[in-house]
Amino acid sequence: MKITYLNNNSKFDSKGKALALGFFDGIHRAHMKILKQTIDIAEFNHIKSAMITFDTSVACFIRKQKFRYLTSNDDKISMAKELGFDEIVFIEVNQAFCDVTREECCKLLFDDAEFLVCGFDYSFGQYAAGNLKYLEEKYGDKVVGVDEMTIDGIKVGSQAIKKALSEGDLYLSKVMLKRDYLVKGLLHKSNKNYSLSVSDYFLPKNGKYEIIVRGLEGEVTINAKIKFIEDESVILIKDLDDSHKLDTLETKKMHDVIFTKTSSK
C-alpha cells in the first residue's frame, strides 16, 4: 500500500480512483461503512482505492487546542492496509490548508477522481463551506453519501466514543468501535509500579480496569488501577494483585494496551 503525504497545498493524483473522504478518528462502525463501500466500489469498477485523511484534527488546529486521538496515524495506516486500500493520503493541516476554498480543494483533490465516498456530515474547505450536498451538486453520480448511524438514539461518532470513555463506559465505546479500545505505549517499570508513555491517545477516565497488555513476547491480562497524567501523557498502572504477570513483558518496548472492561477488584 502506498503512503502519500500532501503539504503546501500540493495536488493529489486522484485520476481513476475511488476516494474515501474523512478524518476517520477511531475508525468506528460508521467509518467502516464508508471505507468498505469505497473498497467495494473500487473492486467492482476495477480501479484503485485511496483513503484521504488529515495528519491531525482541523478543528483543534483552528481552535489551537491539543488533540488526543482514538487512532494514531500509524493505526490508520495499519487498518487501511488491512482493509485492502491501495493508498492512504495524509493532508498536512496548517494555516495555508485551512485557507483553501472548497473550489480550490476540489481542484487539488477531487476533480479527477472516479468516485467520492463520504459521510453525511463530511465538510471541507475554508470555513467548512464544502459538504456532501456541494459535492453531489458538483459531481453528481460519482458521489456516494453514507447516512448517519445511531445506536439507541446516539450518533455513532468519535465525540460520542470519547464521551463514553471519559465516563468509563467501555461497553458503549466497544459497541461503537466494534472492538475493545486499544492504545499503544512504551512500557516502563519503577519499583513495583508500571507505567506506559502513550503519546497523544485519548484515555478513559481514571479507575479500575481489566486490561490486556500485549507485546511481541506475548500478552497478559491483569486487573489494574489506572491513573492518567495529562501533562506527561503517561498511564500509571497501580495496586496490582498480579503484578508478577507484567514481569514477563519487556520494558522500554512498545506494547498494546486493550481496555476490556471495568473491574470491581
N, C-alpha and C positions, 0 to 999 in steps of 0.2 A: 504493500500500500504506500502510495506517495504522500508525503507530508509537505505542505506548502505554507509558507509564512508571507503574508502580504503586508507591506508597510509603505508609508509615504503615498498612500492612495494609488498604488500601482494597479494595473488592470489584470484581472484574472481570466485565463483562457478557459471559458465555460462552453466553448463550441461543442455541440452534440452531446452534452452531459445532462444527467438528471441531478438537480441540486436539492439537498435537504437544508433548509434555512432555519437558523435558531441559535440561541446561546447554549441550550442543552445542559444547563447546570443540574446535575442529578441524574440525567438520562433516565427519567422515570417512565411510568406507563404511557403517558401522553406523548412524550418524546419518542418512545419506541414505536408508537404507531406511525409517526412521521418518518422515522428512519427506515422502518421496514417497508413502508409504502414506496419510499424512494428506491430502495433496492429492487422491489418487485417491478416497478416501472422500468428501471434500467435493464433488468434481465429480460423482460418481455419485449422491449424495443431494441435489444442488443446494443446498448450504448453504455458508456461509463457513468459511474455514480460518484458524487462528491458531497461531503458534509461541510457546509460553510458555517463557521462559528467565529467567536471572538476570543482574544487571548485573556480578556478579563471583562468584568461587568461594565457595560457602558453607563448604566445608571449610577453606579458607585463612583466611576471616574468623574462624571459630571458633578456629582454632589460632594466630591472629594472625601469619600468615605472609604474605610478599609473594607475590602471584600473578602468574605470567608466562603469558600466553595464547598459544594457537596461532592463534586467530582473535579479533580485536578485536570490540567491539560494532558498529562500523561495518561490519566484514566480514560479520557475521551479518545485518545489515540488507540489505546488497547481495545476499547469497546467498538470503535469504528472498524478496526481490523477484524474483530470477531464477527461483526455483522456482515462483513463482506464488501465494505466500501473500497473503491479504487483509490480514493484520495480524501484527505481531510485538509481543510484550509483554515488557518488561524489568521484573522484580521487583527492587526495591531490597533489597539484602542488608544488614541491620543487626540489632542485638540483638533488637529487637522482633519482627522477622520470624522469627528463629531460635527464639523462644519460642512461636511459634504452633503449637498442636497439630495433628495430622493431621486431626482432625474440623473444626477451625476453617478449615484450609486448604481442605478440600472445600467448605465453605460459601462461602468467599471466591472460589474459583476454578473448581471443577468441577461443582457440583450442577446447574447449568442447561445444561451442555454436552450436545451430541447424541452426540459420540464423544470418547473419550480414547485417544490412541496414545502408547505409551512403550516403552522398552527393558526387558528382563528385570530389570535391576539399578536401575531408577529408584527413588528414595526422596525423601521429602518430609516436612515437619512436624518438630516438636521431637524431637530425638534420632533423626531419620530413621526415625521409627516407621511412617510410611506407605510402602507399596511396591506393586508390581504386584498381589501377592496380595490386599492390602487393598482396592485399587481394584476388582478383579474380584469380590470378595465383596460390595462395597457397590453397585456399578453394573451388574454382570452383563455382558450382551452389548454394552453401549455401550463397553466397554474392549477395546482391541486391543493385545496384548503382542507385542513383536518379540524373537525369540530371539537368543541370543548368536551373534556371528560370529567365526570364528577363521581365521587364516592360518598354516599349518604349526604348528598347535597353540597359537598365540599369540592371545590375545583381542584383537580389534580394539578399540582404545580410546585415549583421549587420553594415558594414562600410558605405554602401550606406544610411542606415537609419540614422546613426549618422551624416553623412554629411547633409542630409536633415534637421534634427533637428537643427544642428548648423547654418543653413541658414534660420531657421524659416519656413521651408516648411512642414507644418503639413499635407498637402494633400498627398504628396509623401510618407511620413512616414506612414500615415494611410493606403494607398494602399498596401504598402509592408508588414506592420504588420497585415493587415486586421482587424484593430481595432484602436481606438484612443490611443495615447501614454499615459501611466499611470506610475506614480511614487508613492512611499509611504513615508510619513514623519510625524514627530511629530509636531503638531500644537502649536504655541506659539503666545501670544499677548503682545505687548508693546505699551502703549498709544493707538493710533488708528491704528497702523500698525500690520499686522500679518506676521508671518514667519513660514517656515517649515524646520526642520532638515531632510535632505533627504539621509543621509549616502553617498553611492558611486554611486548613479544613474547618468546616463548621462542626461544633461539638455539641452533643447532648448536654442537658443540664447536669450539674454535679449530683452524684448519687451512687447507689449500688447497682451494679450490672453483672450479668453473666456475659463474659466476653471470650472470644476466641482470638488468641494471638498466634499468628501463622508466619513462619519463615521458611527459607529453603530447607532447613534441617527438620522441619515438621511443625506441628501445631499443638497447642494446649488450650483446654477450656478451663476457665477459672471464674470464681466469684470475687469481684473486686470493688473497692470503693474508689470512685473516680473523682478527681478534682482537676478542673481545667484552669490553668494560669494564663489569663488573656494576653498579657504583655509579652510573655515568653513563648506562647504557642506550645505549651507543654501539658501533657496529661500525666498527673501523678496517680499511680496505682498503689493504694494503701490498704492496710489492715487485711492482709491476705492470710487466710487459714491454710491455703495450699500454695504458699509462695515457692515451695521447692519445685513445683512444676515448671516455673519460668526459668529455673536454673538450667534446664535442658536446651534453652534457646541462646543463641549467640548475641551478645550485646554489641553495641556500636554498629549494628546492621539494620537495614530496613525490614520492617515487619508489617503485615496487615493486622489491623485490629477490627474485629467484627463484633458489633453490639447486637447480641441475640435477644436478650430480654432483661427487664429489671429484675433485681434479686432481692429477696427478703432475708437472705443470710447475712 
